[in-house]
Structure formats: structure tokens, C-alpha cells
Amino acid sequence: MKEEQKNEQINSNIELDDNSKVVDEGKNINNEVDYEIIWEGQPAGLFDRFLTALHLNFTVYQITKDELIIKEGFFKRHTNTIELYTLKDPDLIESLIQRWLGVGNLYVTVDTHSSNDNNNRKVVLKNIKEPEKVRKILRDAIEDDVMERKITYFDKV
């Protein structure tokens, strides 16, 4: 009887995520660390849509509570993880064709906090759907992460 109650209690703590993997207290069945994804998308330009239809689009963008994650590649998988508090000024640029397709490019500056201005680099999220919405989500996530870490910035003149 006690063993049945214990099994019921264990089963009540286990949930299924979208990929039907068992998730239990922050770890999935493969023992990978599970994190909350605020937004996830792939490039959706004209050629990107063709690749996606053929299941050949291997670029994924993710925004979590703490990080911007860019995963690229099939044979050689490259995952670029950038802490949100280092990001600033998400800019949206849309060409005429991109506006017709409902996509745009998001350019985000990575602030290295060094004295050399050449060290600041731009990260590009290319051809994302609903770019205004994603820009707002990213800007709010950056602001929340900075406030949570209690970071203050002094802009250079």
C-alpha cells in the first residue's frame, strides 16, 4: 500500500513537454538541463521557407530568461550562447521584400564593457517571423535580466 502511494506521488511530479519527453524537476529523460524558452524560431525568408519545407533548415534561435541561444549546422552543430545582460539596443531592419514576407532581421549589440569600441560586435537574427514582436520580447527579457542582476550602465560619451 505504501509503495503504491509513493508511485502515485512520483507520477504526479512528472509532466510531459511538447516533444513528449518526460520532464521531472528541471531535467528531461536524457538528463539534459531543461530551461524555460520564452521564444523560439527559425529563419523564414523565401529560401529559408523552401529549406524548412524540405526539413533542411538547421538554424534555431531561442530566447530564454537568461540567454540568447543561436544553434546552427547539421554535420557540425555550433551553439552560440550569449547572456542577455551583455546585450543592448536590439534594432530591426526590414527590406521591402522582407516586409512582404512578414519577416525581418534583428541586430543586437553585444557589449563587452571594455575600453575598446571595436570589441562590441553585432549578433544578427536573420529573417525572423513577426520581427516587431520578437524585438519587444527580446528587449523586455534583456531589461528583466539586467534588473534581476541589479546591473547599472554608464554610457560612454
N, C-alpha and C positions, 0 to 999 in steps of 0.2 A: 504494500500500500504506500509506504513512504517513498519507494523508488518511482512509482507512478506519479506522485505529486512532484518529485524532483524533475522527472522528464517533462511534465507539463510546464513547470516553471522555466526550464531551459528553452523549450519550444516557444514560450511566449516572448522571450527576448530576441528571437531570431526573426528577421524580416527578409523579404525578397526585394532586390532592387530591380531596375529596368531591364538588366541583362539576365535576370533570373538566377543570379548568383546569391548564395546565402550570405547575408551580412550580419555580423554579430559584434556589437560594441566597437565599431570603427575599423574592423578588419573583415575582408571578404574571405571566401572559401580558399583562395590561393595564398592566404596570409599576406596579401598586399595591404598597405595602408590605404584606408578609404577616406576621402575628403569631399567636402560639400562643393559641388560645382555650381556656381551662380549662373554662368552662361557657357555654352559650348557651341562651336560652329565650324564650318569648313568654307574654303573659298568657293564662291558661287558665281564667278564670271561666266562668260559664254563657253570658253574652252573648259573651265572647271566643271561646269554642269555636264558637259559631254563625258569628262573623266569620271565624274560621280556616277553617271548612268552605267558606265562600264565597270564600276567598282574599282577604279584606278586612282582615285583622289586620296592620297595618303597624308594630307596636311590637316591637322586638327588644332583649333585654338580653344583654350579653356581659360575662364576667369574663375578663380576660387576666392575664398575670403582673404587669403594672404598672398596669392601669386597669380601671375600671368604665365600660362604654360603654352608653348608652341611645339607641337610634335610634327616632325617632317620625315619622310623617307619610308621606303619599303625594305630594301635589302640592307641598308644602313640606317637605322632609326636614330634620329637626332632629337632630343628633347631639350628645349631651351626653357629654363625656369627663371623667372625674374620676380623678385619680391616687389609687391605693389608699392611699398613706401618709397622705393627708389624711382618710381615713375612719376612723370608730371606732364602737363599740357597735352592731353590727347586731342589731336587735330584730325578733322575729317576732310578728305579731298575726294570729290566725285567728278568724273568726266561726264560728258553728255551721254555717252553710251552706257556708262555705269548707272546714271540716273534712270535711263530707260529700263535697265535690267533690275533696278531696285537694290543695287549694291554700291559699295564704296570702300576706299582704303582708309584705315585708321593709322595715323602716325603718332607714336608715343615716344617722348624723350626719356632716356634713362639717365638719371642724374647720379653721377659718381661722386659728387661732393669733393672733387679735387680742384686745385687751383688752375689746372689747365683746361680751358674751354673745349679743346679738341677731344677730350675724353668722353664728352657727352655724345651718346650715339642715339640713333632713332631705330625703333622697332616698328615694323610695318605688319599690320593685319590686312592682307590683300583680299579684295572683292568679297567682303562680308555682307550678308543679308541684313536689312534693317540697320544700316550703319549709325543713324542718329540714336536709336535705342541702345545699341551696344556701346556707343560713346558715353552715353549717360550712365549706363550700368558700370562701365569701367571707371569713369570719373568718380562716381559715388563710392565704389569699392576702394579706390585709392584714398579718398578722403576719410573713409571709415578706418582704414588700416593706419593712416597717419595719426588720426585722433586716438585710436586704441593704443598705439605705441607712444603717444604724447611727444611727437616729434615737432620741433619748430624749425622753420627755414628762414634764412636771411638771404634774400636775393642779392646777387652781385649787381653793382651799379656800373 
